[in-house]
């Protein structure tokens, strides 16, 4: 039972353009969401998070948007850079619990 | 060390053997998680601890899998009588309570 879904396994974007990675979830109790970035042969590293009391969180070139009614979140990267090429995982949790559920990942390729 | 440390980095074993995977979390992190990641998939939750107490082991696939964290720091994930289907990347992560996870580089387990 996949509670967090990333329906696009891959995405290619030109350098300088916007990358939009999407994530959907089914559990309405989720109230904390994170994005992780993973390079080959490395563990996932934290990128940005958002709690359910907000609908947007921005950190430099990275912005996460949360639409609770649609149970959807997205990660925007602008402008995209070749070094952003990696696999991006979204994750969600219920704050009072501690189990994080991960999506299957989207592989982003930024073309120079 | 500064990050989550896992050992061994690679483990090749014969079917039927027992294996023990070690995780050394970031100092001071109360919560410790074990995840399993198959190729092309997101991390799949196995179990987690707060201090030495195992809070949730609902993700352990069967009773051949067990984990302990006897002193609230280092944790060991043990797989008894390994089977080929156990082959995967096993990732450990640690965090402060209800905060983002920091992942280790993982142990790549291959069961022949």
Interface residues (C-beta under 8 A of the other chain):
Chain A: X4 X6 X9 X32 X34 X36 X41 X42 X43 X44 X45 X46 X49 X89 X91 X93 X95 X97 X98 X99 X100 X101 X102 X103 X104 X105
Chain B: X4 X31 X33 X35 X40 X41 X42 X43 X44 X45 X48 X50 X55 X56 X58 X59 X91 X93 X97 X98 X100 X101 X102 X103 X104 X105 X106
